[in-house]
Amino acid sequence: MPSKAGIKNMLPLFKAYPRLAETLPHRLLSDYPTPTGRLSKLEQTLNMDSLYVKRDDLTGSTYGGNKIRKLEFVLAQALATNRKEVLTYGFAGSNHATATAVAASALGLKSISLLMDQPNAGYLRENLLLSYASGAELHLREDWDSLQKLTRKIKLKRLVRARKIPRVIPPGASEPPGTVGFVNAAFELKEQIEKGELPEPDLIFAGLGTSGTVTGLMIGLRAAGLKSEVIPVSVVLKSFTDEKRVINHFKETVRFLKKHDSSFPGMDITEDDFKIYDEYLGEGYAIQTEKSREAIKLAESDGLILDGTYTGKVFSALIDRARRGKLKRKTVLFWNTKNSRDVSRIIEKVNYTDLPEAFHKYFEHEE
Ligand SMILES: *Cc1c(COP(=O)(O)O)cnc(C)c1O
């Protein structure tokens, strides 16, 4: 609960809906607002009129990126319900699992990561080492069914031994409490617009994985009265996230907010209200595309460090739209969702051979 002294640091969503501050557990894990900035070199190169970035790469002082905003609500809920452990899922190099490991450890929670095999990459090795350094218990399996089986086994073991089961966090923390983190992010953006930091964007480009980020933004922008349109650029196969999933997640999150504060506006969404950009994915999750390689290089001119799995693909969509003349006279905001904190000092203390053996292959056969 926010103290009187904390009013200044109160989340913008809580200022707008004070009842939520009383009903929704929240633990601050970052300094807000995250900075915004103008990308003037890229504006010139891409012949655009107005291009800005939202620096969510700088959430969290140890490890940033978009998952921190979600975990502030999800982990706070785990603590409020007296859980001691959290369990979550991801691919082997999951930013989400890593962010969960780091944030859980900061809040005194033990974390368990159930990970699925994926193509190897440099960031994957870094994330695994950081998760391990944060005290996470790591498991690797080949498919989703085996992860579910393992979850039941872990739960049963805990139940029998300690009568305590871990709070299960879905992939990407994309469940209503987590997604509220991005509803708040839209209110935060509104405050920055009102202060004159940036003009109100016409378009906001953001990655679509488990969908909490873009769904939370869509809800928050509407509730905050901003007219910015979210452009969800998919980084996963349609079978994983499609329009239906976004719509369901939108509805359940609005219901969740209304349940916690009946004054939160009711709102609905249909397939006509948004379009998923799925032509920048290439062959699949974490598989590089030529266009994203080019995007990563180009973005460096304005000091942006992007990645091949998420932000490079999102930026390649932005570049492509700009080159087709679709972004003329538009104010465009690129939402940077990728951690940019340097974790090398933390992970240099870990030897990969300390990790469970199943993970060694990522270090012994690089790419
Ligand atoms: C998880 C992630 C996304 C996708 O966010 P979702 O809320 O899962 O859709 C985008 N970018 C990066 C860097 C991520 O780690």
The ligand as an ORCA input file, in Angstrom:
! r2SCAN-3c Opt
* xyz 0 1
  C       8.830    -11.244    -23.846
  C       9.349    -10.226    -24.798
  C       8.506     -9.599    -25.745
  C       7.072     -9.982    -25.926
  O       6.252     -9.537    -24.904
  P       4.898    -10.314    -24.562
  O       4.290     -9.541    -23.482
  O       5.282    -11.700    -24.192
  O       4.055    -10.329    -25.809
  C       9.037     -8.624    -26.560
  N      10.344     -8.276    -26.467
  C      11.174     -8.861    -25.603
  C      12.597     -8.447    -25.591
  C      10.708     -9.858    -24.726
  O      11.569    -10.442    -23.873
*
